[in-house]
Amino acid sequence: MDEVFRALADPTRRRLLDLLFRRDGQSMTELEQHFEMSRFGVAKHLRQLEEAGLVVVRRRGREKLHFLNAVPIRLIHDRWVSKYAEPWAATLSDLKSRLETPMEKVFEIYIRTTPDRLWEAITDPEIRAKYSFGMRSESDWKVGSRIEMRPGNGEVLGDGEVLEADPPRRLVHTMRALWGEDVEGEGFSRVTWEIEQVQDSCRLTLIHDQLREGANEQLYGGWPMILSGLKTWLETGEILTTPGSIMYASGS
């Protein structure tokens, strides 16, 4: 967490995050145009943001694209802010990025656990409900199988289909939100979970893509809270008591 605060202390790095907040997935060439400094200087600031976990880099052909990773900021919120905040309806307030191509959101988090235990936490419906707004994700997790997301024994509030399953390394599935008229019309998007062991921890990268331009932010805004809840449960056995984490747990 110290690295996050050090990274945020610099105005240039904060501006880089603002630029990625407005439009995710930018290249170095696009970002450096906004600064009166050398390419090397911009690269140095981006590297510090990457080391702090605030930026995730993904390769697309010969280009490296940079994505804002809101999870570390979400963890700070959960530690000091959430118990004072108004209930959060699974969104990041006013987070809207409009692109000329379908949107892609990338989140990354390190969790002190094993790949097998992390895979179980993602695919076991009882565990999933502990950190995912009380929502169970039910499936046999075989390619072509249906996924149903529901609170306990309640109605289905989301569904999808398993596209790839390579336990405990990679899971890809579609997702369709069914919890309200404002999201049902968005149709299916795609979610990819990538697990990589790094010494005694796992790096979990979550990619949510195939989102239409200007897609409803409810589809992707809750991921930072979900991932911070997953980390907390695996590392401490405790459930985050943020409003979103217990949204459906009480049957509300």
Secondary structure as GFF3:
##gff-version 3
##sequence-region A 1 252
A	DSSP	alpha_helix	2	8	.	.	.	ID=ss1
A	DSSP	alpha_helix	11	22	.	.	.	ID=ss2
A	DSSP	beta_strand	26	27	.	.	.	ID=ss3
A	DSSP	alpha_helix	28	32	.	.	.	ID=ss4
A	DSSP	alpha_helix	39	51	.	.	.	ID=ss5
A	DSSP	beta_strand	55	60	.	.	.	ID=ss6
A	DSSP	beta_strand	63	68	.	.	.	ID=ss7
A	DSSP	alpha_helix	71	76	.	.	.	ID=ss8
A	DSSP	pi_helix	77	81	.	.	.	ID=ss9
A	DSSP	three_ten_helix	82	84	.	.	.	ID=ss10
A	DSSP	beta_strand	103	111	.	.	.	ID=ss11
A	DSSP	alpha_helix	115	123	.	.	.	ID=ss12
A	DSSP	alpha_helix	125	131	.	.	.	ID=ss13
A	DSSP	beta_strand	135	138	.	.	.	ID=ss14
A	DSSP	beta_strand	146	151	.	.	.	ID=ss15
A	DSSP	beta_strand	158	166	.	.	.	ID=ss16
A	DSSP	beta_strand	170	177	.	.	.	ID=ss17
A	DSSP	alpha_helix	181	184	.	.	.	ID=ss18
A	DSSP	beta_strand	188	198	.	.	.	ID=ss19
A	DSSP	beta_strand	201	211	.	.	.	ID=ss20
A	DSSP	three_ten_helix	217	219	.	.	.	ID=ss21
A	DSSP	alpha_helix	223	236	.	.	.	ID=ss22
###
